[in-house]
Amino acid sequence: MKRLFPFGLILLTHSFFSQDLFFTQYDKCLLLINPSSSGNFDGFERFSTQHKNQWVGSGTSFASTLGSAELTFGKNKFDDRSYLSAGMHFIRDVGGDARFGTSALGSTLSGHLVTSPKTRISAGIQLSYTNRSGNFSQLQWYSQWNGTAFDPSIPVNEPTQAAKYSYLDASVGLSFTLIDKESRVGSGRMNALNIGVFMQHLNRPKLRYNDITLDRLYAKAGGHVESELTLNRLYSIELKMLQMFQGKHYMGRYGAFLKTKLKRTAEVTRLKNDAFISLGCYGSSTGTLSPTVLLDFGGVQLGFNYDVELGRMSRAYRSSLEFTFSYAFTKQSMFNSRRFG
């Protein structure tokens, strides 16, 4: 029995390390998915954080945290000028009693070409440095069963550390954005569409789980669409979709929301931001439903969702919690005391 456990552990490690972390509110961290999304927002600088506590009540902890910053160069408040953007992100993903974890630090460079008063095309590249490791010292082994209970004092003569290794990773992306704002004062109407494609793990990094195995991370390709259709002055509908393919595996994420305006922008001076609340749900091809609440106060955005597992995973784990927060400088750059013209 003792020898069977390490073999199963290798398979578990392979399964864990081969999967990228994933947030339910994927559109709040598009920088991580599609590098062309860096700087593609309403504003000049944006700072965001996202945290997911996965499989609540499972008896152990699975947590993912993301922090990011996006800066723009050459952008003006009318969004009618081509510009560049630079982004940075930090990821910490850790889970289980063995504390399998991923830490990553990445940078992104993107360019945004304004092709008309309503459209722009964006392209971006991302490089990141990733470290992966684990700690087996808190695990219980079959050889520690004394016939009545597990006895942690029984030596197992197994390594207490998983192999630590690091690698460089590269990703690219393209996107097309349409924002249609009617010029008539007081119309309060806007239609929006964002379409993107991306490729991650271009260089297929080597994964070394232990001293005797060596594998490569599959390249991941995908596309996403985010749209908003205004119904009237107060309500609009948001539809979102993400599809990803990696090796023989694929996953889809879908969202539908009713967006309600709480406060309107001053149409002439534009010294205020619109305020919205969005109620809806994300779903996934793996059998997850995620009721979600999103609050948008212009420069400040908050989000919360509760994942409910409906597929086979629900036999063991049923729920996850996720929070998002971002702050954007929407009226002027934090590096310039004058509003951009």
WOMO-V871178 format. One record per residue. N is the residue number from 1. SS is DSSP state (H for helix, E for strand, - for the rest). Layout:
# WOMO-V871178
n:N ss:SS
n:N ss:SS
This chain:
# WOMO-V871178
n:1 ss:-
n:2 ss:H
n:3 ss:H
n:4 ss:H
n:5 ss:H
n:6 ss:H
n:7 ss:H
n:8 ss:H
n:9 ss:H
n:10 ss:H
n:11 ss:H
n:12 ss:H
n:13 ss:H
n:14 ss:H
n:15 ss:H
n:16 ss:H
n:17 ss:H
n:18 ss:-
n:19 ss:-
n:20 ss:-
n:21 ss:-
n:22 ss:-
n:23 ss:-
n:24 ss:-
n:25 ss:-
n:26 ss:H
n:27 ss:H
n:28 ss:H
n:29 ss:H
n:30 ss:H
n:31 ss:H
n:32 ss:H
n:33 ss:H
n:34 ss:-
n:35 ss:H
n:36 ss:H
n:37 ss:H
n:38 ss:-
n:39 ss:-
n:40 ss:-
n:41 ss:-
n:42 ss:-
n:43 ss:-
n:44 ss:-
n:45 ss:E
n:46 ss:E
n:47 ss:E
n:48 ss:E
n:49 ss:E
n:50 ss:E
n:51 ss:E
n:52 ss:E
n:53 ss:E
n:54 ss:E
n:55 ss:-
n:56 ss:-
n:57 ss:-
n:58 ss:-
n:59 ss:-
n:60 ss:-
n:61 ss:-
n:62 ss:E
n:63 ss:E
n:64 ss:E
n:65 ss:E
n:66 ss:E
n:67 ss:E
n:68 ss:E
n:69 ss:E
n:70 ss:E
n:71 ss:E
n:72 ss:E
n:73 ss:E
n:74 ss:-
n:75 ss:-
n:76 ss:-
n:77 ss:-
n:78 ss:-
n:79 ss:-
n:80 ss:-
n:81 ss:-
n:82 ss:-
n:83 ss:E
n:84 ss:E
n:85 ss:E
n:86 ss:E
n:87 ss:E
n:88 ss:E
n:89 ss:E
n:90 ss:E
n:91 ss:E
n:92 ss:E
n:93 ss:E
n:94 ss:E
n:95 ss:E
n:96 ss:-
n:97 ss:-
n:98 ss:-
n:99 ss:-
n:100 ss:E
n:101 ss:E
n:102 ss:E
n:103 ss:E
n:104 ss:E
n:105 ss:E
n:106 ss:E
n:107 ss:E
n:108 ss:E
n:109 ss:E
n:110 ss:E
n:111 ss:E
n:112 ss:E
n:113 ss:E
n:114 ss:E
n:115 ss:-
n:116 ss:-
n:117 ss:-
n:118 ss:-
n:119 ss:E
n:120 ss:E
n:121 ss:E
n:122 ss:E
n:123 ss:E
n:124 ss:E
n:125 ss:E
n:126 ss:E
n:127 ss:E
n:128 ss:E
n:129 ss:E
n:130 ss:E
n:131 ss:E
n:132 ss:E
n:133 ss:E
n:134 ss:-
n:135 ss:E
n:136 ss:-
n:137 ss:-
n:138 ss:-
n:139 ss:-
n:140 ss:-
n:141 ss:-
n:142 ss:H
n:143 ss:H
n:144 ss:H
n:145 ss:E
n:146 ss:-
n:147 ss:-
n:148 ss:-
n:149 ss:-
n:150 ss:E
n:151 ss:-
n:152 ss:-
n:153 ss:-
n:154 ss:-
n:155 ss:-
n:156 ss:-
n:157 ss:-
n:158 ss:-
n:159 ss:-
n:160 ss:-
n:161 ss:E
n:162 ss:-
n:163 ss:-
n:164 ss:-
n:165 ss:E
n:166 ss:E
n:167 ss:E
n:168 ss:E
n:169 ss:E
n:170 ss:E
n:171 ss:E
n:172 ss:E
n:173 ss:E
n:174 ss:E
n:175 ss:E
n:176 ss:E
n:177 ss:E
n:178 ss:E
n:179 ss:E
n:180 ss:E
n:181 ss:E
n:182 ss:-
n:183 ss:-
n:184 ss:-
n:185 ss:-
n:186 ss:-
n:187 ss:-
n:188 ss:-
n:189 ss:-
n:190 ss:E
n:191 ss:E
n:192 ss:E
n:193 ss:E
n:194 ss:E
n:195 ss:E
n:196 ss:E
n:197 ss:E
n:198 ss:E
n:199 ss:E
n:200 ss:E
n:201 ss:-
n:202 ss:-
n:203 ss:-
n:204 ss:-
n:205 ss:-
n:206 ss:E
n:207 ss:E
n:208 ss:-
n:209 ss:-
n:210 ss:-
n:211 ss:-
n:212 ss:-
n:213 ss:-
n:214 ss:-
n:215 ss:E
n:216 ss:E
n:217 ss:-
n:218 ss:-
n:219 ss:-
n:220 ss:E
n:221 ss:E
n:222 ss:E
n:223 ss:E
n:224 ss:E
n:225 ss:E
n:226 ss:E
n:227 ss:E
n:228 ss:E
n:229 ss:E
n:230 ss:E
n:231 ss:-
n:232 ss:-
n:233 ss:-
n:234 ss:-
n:235 ss:E
n:236 ss:E
n:237 ss:E
n:238 ss:E
n:239 ss:E
n:240 ss:E
n:241 ss:E
n:242 ss:E
n:243 ss:E
n:244 ss:E
n:245 ss:E
n:246 ss:E
n:247 ss:-
n:248 ss:-
n:249 ss:E
n:250 ss:E
n:251 ss:E
n:252 ss:E
n:253 ss:E
n:254 ss:E
n:255 ss:E
n:256 ss:E
n:257 ss:E
n:258 ss:E
n:259 ss:E
n:260 ss:E
n:261 ss:E
n:262 ss:E
n:263 ss:E
n:264 ss:-
n:265 ss:-
n:266 ss:-
n:267 ss:-
n:268 ss:-
n:269 ss:-
n:270 ss:-
n:271 ss:-
n:272 ss:-
n:273 ss:-
n:274 ss:-
n:275 ss:E
n:276 ss:E
n:277 ss:E
n:278 ss:E
n:279 ss:E
n:280 ss:E
n:281 ss:E
n:282 ss:E
n:283 ss:E
n:284 ss:E
n:285 ss:-
n:286 ss:-
n:287 ss:-
n:288 ss:E
n:289 ss:E
n:290 ss:E
n:291 ss:E
n:292 ss:E
n:293 ss:E
n:294 ss:E
n:295 ss:E
n:296 ss:E
n:297 ss:-
n:298 ss:-
n:299 ss:-
n:300 ss:E
n:301 ss:E
n:302 ss:E
n:303 ss:E
n:304 ss:E
n:305 ss:E
n:306 ss:E
n:307 ss:E
n:308 ss:E
n:309 ss:E
n:310 ss:-
n:311 ss:-
n:312 ss:H
n:313 ss:H
n:314 ss:H
n:315 ss:H
n:316 ss:-
n:317 ss:-
n:318 ss:-
n:319 ss:E
n:320 ss:E
n:321 ss:E
n:322 ss:E
n:323 ss:E
n:324 ss:E
n:325 ss:E
n:326 ss:E
n:327 ss:E
n:328 ss:E
n:329 ss:E
n:330 ss:-
n:331 ss:-
n:332 ss:-
n:333 ss:-
n:334 ss:-
n:335 ss:-
n:336 ss:-
n:337 ss:-
n:338 ss:-
n:339 ss:-
n:340 ss:-
n:341 ss:-
